[in-house]
Amino acid sequence: MQIVAERLCEAVDLRAGSRVLDVAAGNGNTTLAAARRWCDVTSTDKNPAVFETSRKRAEAECLKIKFVEADAEKLPFPDQSYDVVLSAFGVMMGERVIRELLAIKNEWIPLIYLLRLAAFILIMIAIVDKNRRA
């Protein structure tokens, strides 16, 4: 779902040089979309095996990305260490995760965009699924 990653990066209006944290990055689509916008990207996931594909894709596109094994509920970064925190699908928005994300990036406006986009995506998936069944 590369288009979701691209739309998410557009929704938060990423700028070149922004420090971006992709939480629960999974296949790396959002990580790569942010890196293509010349951002300084750190990709995290608690399953480091998922980084292999992302690394290969980043190398093929000559993108510099930092990969870090990390749980969304216990991120190993100091407060205010990123300009933007993203997660397309990987983070299930529990209270502990939201508190952790807000500590890393203490501005809630990008998080609101993320939540609105996530709600939109879920609605679109439901519509597509409903139409497939019809």
C-alpha positions as CSV (number, residue, x, y, z in Angstrom):
1,M,0.0,0.0,0.0
2,Q,2.6,2.5,-1.1
3,I,0.0,5.0,-2.0
4,V,-1.1,5.2,1.7
5,A,2.5,5.9,2.7
6,E,2.8,8.7,0.1
7,R,-0.5,10.2,1.1
8,L,0.5,10.1,4.8
9,C,3.8,12.0,4.0
10,E,1.8,14.5,2.0
11,A,-0.8,15.0,4.8
12,V,1.9,15.9,7.3
13,D,3.6,18.1,4.8
14,L,7.1,16.7,5.2
15,R,10.0,19.0,4.4
16,A,13.5,18.2,3.3
17,G,15.8,17.9,6.4
18,S,12.9,17.0,8.8
19,R,13.8,14.5,11.4
20,V,11.2,11.7,10.9
21,L,10.5,8.7,13.0
22,D,8.5,5.9,11.4
23,V,7.1,3.7,14.2
24,A,6.2,0.1,13.6
25,A,7.5,0.5,10.1
26,G,6.8,-3.0,8.8
27,N,7.5,-3.2,5.1
28,G,9.0,0.3,5.1
29,N,6.7,2.0,2.7
30,T,6.3,5.0,4.9
31,T,10.0,5.1,5.8
32,L,10.9,5.1,2.1
33,A,8.3,7.7,1.2
34,A,9.7,10.1,3.9
35,A,13.3,9.4,2.8
36,R,12.3,10.2,-0.8
37,R,11.4,13.7,0.4
38,W,15.0,14.2,1.7
39,C,14.1,13.7,5.3
40,D,16.4,12.3,8.0
41,V,14.5,9.1,8.6
42,T,14.7,6.5,11.4
43,S,12.6,3.4,10.8
44,T,11.6,1.3,13.9
45,D,9.9,-2.0,14.4
46,K,10.0,-4.6,17.2
47,N,10.6,-7.3,14.6
48,P,14.0,-6.5,13.0
49,A,13.5,-9.2,10.3
50,V,11.3,-6.8,8.5
51,F,14.2,-4.4,7.9
52,E,15.9,-6.7,5.4
53,T,13.4,-5.8,2.6
54,S,13.3,-2.1,3.5
55,R,17.1,-2.0,3.5
56,K,17.3,-3.5,0.0
57,R,14.7,-1.1,-1.3
58,A,16.5,1.9,0.3
59,E,19.8,0.8,-1.2
60,A,18.3,0.4,-4.6
61,E,17.0,4.0,-4.4
62,C,20.2,5.3,-2.8
63,L,18.3,6.4,0.3
64,K,20.0,6.8,3.7
65,I,17.8,5.4,6.5
66,K,18.6,4.4,10.1
67,F,16.9,1.2,11.2
68,V,16.3,0.6,14.9
69,E,14.7,-2.4,16.6
70,A,12.2,-0.8,19.0
71,D,8.8,-1.4,20.6
72,A,6.2,1.4,20.0
73,E,5.4,1.3,23.7
74,K,9.0,1.8,24.8
75,L,10.8,3.9,22.2
76,P,14.6,4.4,22.9
77,F,14.7,8.0,21.9
78,P,15.0,11.2,24.0
79,D,12.0,13.5,24.2
80,Q,11.8,16.0,21.3
81,S,14.3,14.1,19.2
82,Y,12.1,14.1,16.1
83,D,10.2,16.7,14.1
84,V,7.6,14.3,12.9
85,V,6.5,10.8,14.1
86,L,4.6,8.6,11.6
87,S,3.0,5.2,11.5
88,A,0.8,4.1,8.6
89,F,-0.6,0.8,9.9
90,G,1.8,-0.7,12.4
91,V,0.8,1.2,15.6
92,M,-2.4,0.2,17.2
93,M,-3.3,3.4,19.0
94,G,-3.4,2.3,22.6
95,E,-3.0,4.9,25.4
96,R,0.6,3.8,26.2
97,V,1.6,4.1,22.5
98,I,0.0,7.6,22.1
99,R,1.8,8.8,25.3
100,E,5.1,7.5,23.9
101,L,4.6,9.2,20.6
102,L,3.7,12.5,22.2
103,A,6.8,12.3,24.3
104,I,9.0,11.9,21.2
105,K,7.3,14.7,19.4
106,N,5.4,17.0,21.6
107,E,3.2,18.5,18.9
108,W,-0.2,16.9,18.5
109,I,-1.2,18.4,15.1
110,P,0.7,15.8,13.0
111,L,-0.7,13.1,15.2
112,I,-4.2,14.4,14.5
113,Y,-3.5,14.3,10.7
114,L,-2.3,10.7,11.2
115,L,-5.4,9.7,13.0
116,R,-7.7,11.4,10.5
117,L,-5.8,9.7,7.6
118,A,-6.1,6.3,9.4
119,A,-9.8,6.8,9.9
120,F,-10.2,7.7,6.2
121,I,-8.2,4.6,5.2
122,L,-10.3,2.3,7.4
123,I,-13.5,3.7,5.8
124,M,-12.1,3.3,2.3
125,I,-11.1,-0.3,3.1
126,A,-14.6,-1.0,4.4
127,I,-16.1,0.5,1.2
128,V,-13.8,-1.5,-1.1
129,D,-14.5,-4.7,0.9
130,K,-18.3,-4.1,0.7
131,N,-18.1,-3.5,-3.1
132,R,-16.1,-6.7,-3.6
133,R,-18.7,-8.7,-1.8
134,A,-21.6,-7.2,-3.8
